Every structure is written in structure tokens, then in C-alpha cells.
């Protein structure tokens, strides 16, 4: 398969300095990205996931030319992003998380026509491309309304339209559905699937594991500046088949309860999440000891006077794979 994006031995090191009274006492090298390599094939949706501080954002910034690498290289459609940035970045349309690169004091139509002109389109071509994108994104009725009056979902659509206006073969979507209502998020996911059907290559980051599972052909997980897993969602889930999962809803969960459960033999990981709506906790327990371990867990909860509302054994999800590999939830 032909690669649309090649990332090879990518490194980004930062020097941190500890100062006292205007004097540098100590210098330390921080490896934000440490030898990352992967390919994104033409026509696929490639998920790039990692907990906060894992090196994901730094890698994205190097792919888009916002940061220069300490070592290694990125090529987009055969062009080196560091050595030949103009040609490389012509091939990539970008929507970054919290993107404010659209102009809120312009209408949706004016935004798209403006960005089309920046890509060298003639006036007629800019209008034609803009009309096509407005229709595609279902924004025709609001095309001549100021963007500052748009909903969050509509603003995100205009940001996506800006990425599409150049007709670049590669689209980078950094958390495109973050903060959207469920219907707007669903609409955007449908558009992403359409881009794939048209042969576009999509690099997707997201904090919604179900979204990555549904959309992505392959997923890379980065942690500690290194790629720790790269495969299809299905194969990633199969990779932890030996790990069993128990989910328990209970109240009165605290650190002592968690320490008690973690001390049980063959318990590999415990994640606790508070549900404000139900006013209880959901415990996700990774273990490798069959059903016999359940009684030990119940004894722990009983000893600490925790009331159990629900308990069930579940099949591993992509979220569980992520927790198993990184020890963290994607939203941590």
C-alpha cells in the first residue's frame, strides 16, 4: 500500500532549565517524542491516540510543520515537511483542536472564499468550491450569517470546510467532535466516512474511544513519547483477550478501597470513575484469574462498607486496551 504520510524515527527533545536568582543551576533534556515511526496509507482513516503528556500533540505539530524535529523526518505525499514545507503542507488540510483560525467577524461564505483565494483559486473557482462545501456541510441557510453567531457545531463545520477548500489529499482532524452535541458529532462522523469513500487520507485524534473504534482503519497509541501499539481496532482488542474485565457500580469508594482491590493477587489494574448523575462510582478491574477473583473483590468492598449496585463481566473494549497499555483513561 502507498503511504500518504511517512513518519520516521521522529524525535523532539526540549531543554528545561532550573534557575535561581537569574542563574541557571541545572539543565535537563526532556524527550517529548522519542523515535516515533509509522505510515498512514492512502485512503485510510488513521487514529492517533495518547493520554495527556504522551507526545501526541508534539507529534501532530511536527507533522503540520508547527515544530521542527530534533531528529527524524515527516513526509506528506513524498515531500519532507521540514526541508520542503510549502510543497508538503499543500497536501494537508488541518483542523486543530480549539481552532480559532476562522474569522468570527466574517460570514461562513466569506471565510471559505477567503481561504480559497489564499490557495490560489480564481474568484469563480473560490465561489464554486465554497458553494459545494456549504451544501455538503448543510450550511447553505446560514452561509451569510456571521460566524460569531454560529453554534459550536456550525463553527466546527466551517473549520472543516476551511480544511477541505484546498482539496488536499490528506486531512488532519484534531479532536473534531470535541464539545459537540450528539447529533452534530454524528453528522461530522458521517462526513469523515464520506471523505474516506472519496479516497482522502484522514489522520484523526480524539478523546472518544468509541469514535476511534467506529471510524479508524488502524490506530496508533503513543505513551511516554513512543508508539506502544499500532494495529486495527479489532486486533488491538484481541491482543488483551487473556485479560478479563469486571465492572462494578458502587458507592463509598475511596483510596483505601482501591488499594485493597489492587493488592489482590492477579489484579492488574483498577480504574475508578465517578458518575455524578447516579452519584456512584464505576470500577473497571483488569485481572487474569477467571471468575474466582470476584469473591475477593466483593470481600474488599464489604469490609469497607461499600454498597454494590451492579456487577458484571465484560468483553474488552478499545478503551480497556488503552487503559491496559497506558495505565490511564484516554480522558485523564
C-alpha positions in Angstrom: 0.0 0.0 0.0 1.2 3.5 -0.8 2.0 5.8 2.1 0.4 9.3 2.1 2.3 10.2 5.3 5.6 8.8 6.4 6.9 9.4 9.9 10.4 8.0 10.5 12.4 7.9 13.8 10.8 11.3 14.8 12.3 12.9 17.8 11.6 16.1 19.7 13.8 17.0 22.7 13.3 20.1 24.9 15.9 21.6 27.3 14.4 22.5 30.6 16.4 24.9 32.8 16.2 25.3 36.6 17.1 28.9 37.6 17.7 30.6 40.9 18.5 34.3 41.2 18.8 34.6 37.5 21.5 31.9 37.3 21.0 28.6 35.5 21.7 25.8 38.1 20.7 22.8 36.1 19.8 21.8 32.5 17.7 18.7 31.7 16.8 17.2 28.4 13.1 16.2 28.1 12.2 13.7 25.4 8.7 14.6 24.3 8.8 12.4 21.3 11.5 9.7 21.2 11.9 7.7 17.9 8.3 7.6 16.6 7.7 5.8 13.3 4.6 4.9 11.4 2.9 5.1 7.9 -0.5 6.4 7.1 -1.7 4.7 3.9 -3.6 6.5 1.1 -7.4 6.3 1.6 -7.4 5.2 5.3 -8.6 6.8 8.5 -5.7 6.5 10.9 -6.3 7.1 14.6 -3.5 8.6 16.8 -4.3 8.3 20.5 -2.5 9.1 23.7 -3.0 10.3 27.2 -2.1 13.9 28.1 1.6 14.4 28.0 2.3 11.3 25.9 3.8 13.2 23.0 0.7 13.2 20.7 0.3 16.9 20.3 4.1 17.4 19.8 4.0 14.8 17.0 1.0 16.4 15.4 2.8 19.8 15.5 5.8 18.3 13.7 3.6 16.7 11.0 1.9 20.1 10.4 5.2 22.0 10.4 4.5 23.9 13.5 7.5 22.4 15.3 10.9 21.4 13.8 12.0 17.9 14.8 15.2 17.2 16.7 15.7 14.2 14.6 13.9 12.0 12.0 11.5 13.3 9.4 7.9 13.5 8.2 6.9 13.3 4.5 3.5 14.1 3.2 2.8 12.8 -0.3 6.5 12.4 -0.7 7.6 15.9 0.4 9.7 16.4 3.5 7.8 18.8 5.9 11.0 20.2 7.4 13.0 20.6 4.2 10.2 21.4 1.7 7.4 22.7 3.9 5.5 24.7 1.2 5.0 21.7 -1.1 4.4 19.3 1.8 1.8 21.4 3.5 -0.1 22.0 0.2 -1.1 18.4 0.6 -2.6 18.6 4.0 -5.7 20.3 5.3 -5.8 20.8 9.0 -8.4 21.3 11.7 -6.7 21.7 15.1 -8.4 21.3 18.5 -9.8 24.7 19.6 -9.1 26.1 16.2 -9.6 29.9 16.1 -8.1 30.3 12.6 -11.6 31.0 11.1 -12.7 34.6 11.3 -15.7 35.1 13.5 -16.5 38.6 12.2 -16.9 37.2 8.7 -19.8 35.0 7.4 -19.3 31.4 6.7 -19.3 32.1 3.0 -16.8 34.9 3.3 -14.5 32.7 5.4 -14.4 29.9 2.8 -14.0 32.2 -0.2 -11.1 34.0 1.6 -9.3 30.8 2.3 -9.9 29.5 -1.2 -8.2 32.7 -2.6 -5.2 32.0 -0.3 -4.8 28.7 -2.0 -4.6 30.4 -5.4 -8.2 29.8 -6.6 -9.7 32.3 -9.0 -12.8 34.3 -7.9 -15.1 31.9 -9.8 -13.4 28.8 -8.6 -13.4 30.1 -5.0 -17.2 30.7 -5.2 -17.8 27.3 -6.8 -15.8 25.4 -4.1 -17.4 27.4 -1.4 -20.9 26.7 -2.6 -20.1 23.0 -2.9 -18.7 22.8 0.7 -21.6 24.8 2.1 -24.0 22.4 0.5 -22.1 19.4 1.7 -21.9 20.7 5.3 -25.6 21.6 5.3 -24.7 25.3 5.9 -26.4 26.9 2.9 -29.2 28.6 5.0 -26.6 30.1 7.4 -23.9 30.8 4.8 -24.4 34.6 5.1 -24.6 34.8 8.9 -21.6 36.0 10.9 -19.6 33.0 12.3 -19.7 34.5 15.8 -23.5 33.8 15.8 -22.9 30.1 14.8 -23.3 27.2 17.3 -20.2 25.3 18.3 -21.1 22.5 15.8 -21.5 25.0 12.9 -18.2 26.7 13.7 -16.5 23.3 13.6 -18.1 22.6 10.2 -16.6 25.9 8.9 -13.2 24.9 10.3 -13.6 21.6 8.5 -14.7 23.5 5.3 -11.5 25.5 5.5 -9.5 22.2 5.6 -11.4 20.9 2.6 -11.3 24.1 0.5 -7.8 23.3 -0.8 -8.9 19.8 -1.9 -5.8 18.5 -0.2 -5.4 14.7 -0.3 -4.6 14.4 3.4 -6.9 15.8 6.1 -5.7 16.1 9.8 -8.6 16.3 12.2 -7.5 17.0 15.8 -10.4 16.2 18.1 -13.0 17.4 15.6 -16.1 16.4 17.7 -14.9 17.8 21.0 -17.6 19.7 22.7 -20.3 19.0 20.1 -23.8 17.8 20.9 -24.5 14.1 20.0 -26.3 15.0 16.7 -23.6 17.4 15.5 -20.9 14.8 16.4 -22.8 12.1 14.4 -23.1 14.4 11.4 -19.4 15.2 11.5 -18.5 11.4 11.7 -20.6 10.8 8.7 -18.7 13.4 6.8 -15.4 11.8 7.8 -16.6 8.5 6.5 -17.5 10.2 3.2 -14.0 11.6 2.9 -12.6 8.1 3.2 -15.0 6.9 0.5 -13.7 9.7 -1.8 -10.2 8.4 -1.4 -9.0 11.1 1.1 -6.5 10.1 3.8 -7.5 11.1 7.3 -5.4 11.5 10.4 -7.7 11.6 13.4 -7.1 12.3 17.1 -10.0 12.0 19.5 -10.8 11.7 23.2 -13.8 9.5 22.4 -12.7 5.9 22.2 -16.0 4.7 20.7 -15.4 7.2 17.8 -11.9 5.8 17.1 -13.2 2.3 17.2 -16.0 3.1 14.7 -14.1 5.3 12.3 -10.5 4.1 12.2 -8.9 1.5 10.0 -5.8 1.4 12.2 -4.9 3.1 15.4 -1.5 4.0 16.9 -1.2 4.5 20.7 1.6 6.8 21.9 2.8 7.0 25.5 6.0 8.3 27.0 7.0 9.7 23.6 6.9 6.2 22.0 4.5 4.2 20.0 3.4 1.3 22.2 0.8 -0.2 19.9 -0.3 0.0 16.3 -2.9 -2.2 14.7 -6.6 -2.4 13.7 -9.1 -1.8 16.4 -10.2 -5.4 16.2 -6.7 -6.8 16.6 -5.9 -4.4 19.4 -9.0 -5.8 21.3 -7.9 -9.4 20.6 -4.5 -8.6 21.9 -5.8 -8.5 25.5 -8.1 -11.5 25.3 -6.2 -13.1 28.2 -7.1 -10.1 30.4 -10.6 -10.3 31.9 -12.6 -7.3 33.0 -15.1 -6.8 35.8 -17.2 -3.6 36.0 -18.7 -2.7 39.4 -21.0 0.2 40.3 -20.8 1.0 44.0 -20.8 3.9 46.4 -18.4 4.9 49.2 -15.3 4.2 47.0 -12.1 5.8 48.3 -8.3 5.3 48.1 -8.4 2.6 50.8 -10.9 0.5 48.8 -8.8 0.9 45.7 -5.6 -0.1 47.5 -7.4 -3.2 48.9 -8.5 -4.3 45.4 -5.1 -3.6 43.8 -3.5 -5.8 46.5 -5.5 -8.8 45.4 -3.3 -11.4 43.6 -3.7 -11.2 39.7 -5.4 -7.8 39.7 -3.5 -5.9 37.1 -5.2 -2.5 37.0 -8.1 -0.7 38.7 -9.8 2.5 37.3 -12.3 4.4 39.3 -14.7 6.9 37.6 -17.3 9.0 39.5 -20.8 9.2 37.9 -22.3 12.5 39.1 -25.8 11.6 37.7 -26.1 8.3 39.6 -23.9 9.6 42.4 -21.8 6.4 42.5 -18.5 5.0 41.1 -17.8 2.7 38.3 -14.8 0.4 39.0 -13.1 -1.2 36.0 -10.9 -4.0 37.2 -8.4 -5.8 34.9 -7.4 -9.2 36.1 -6.1 -12.6 34.9 -7.7 -15.1 37.4 -11.0 -16.1 36.0 -14.2 -15.7 38.0 -12.7 -16.9 41.3 -11.3 -13.4 41.9 -14.8 -11.9 42.2 -15.3 -13.1 45.7 -12.1 -11.5 46.9 -13.2 -8.2 45.3 -16.6 -8.4 47.0 -14.9 -9.1 50.3 -12.9 -5.9 49.9 -16.0 -3.9 49.2 -17.9 -5.4 52.1 -15.1 -4.8 54.5 -15.2 -1.1 53.6 -19.0 -0.9 53.7 -19.4 -0.2 50.0 -22.9 -0.7 48.7 -22.9 -2.5 45.3 -25.5 -1.5 42.7 -24.3 -3.6 39.7 -21.6 -6.0 38.8 -20.8 -7.8 35.5 -18.0 -9.4 33.5 -17.5 -7.7 30.1 -15.5 -8.2 26.9 -12.5 -5.9 26.4 -13.3 -2.6 24.6 -10.8 -0.3 22.8 -10.9 1.8 25.9 -9.9 -1.2 28.0 -7.0 -1.9 25.6 -5.9 1.7 26.1 -6.1 1.5 29.9 -4.2 -1.8 29.9 -1.4 -0.4 27.8 -1.0 3.0 29.4 -2.5 2.6 32.9 -4.7 5.7 32.2 -8.0 6.5 30.7 -7.9 8.4 27.4 -9.6 11.4 29.1 -7.1 11.6 32.0 
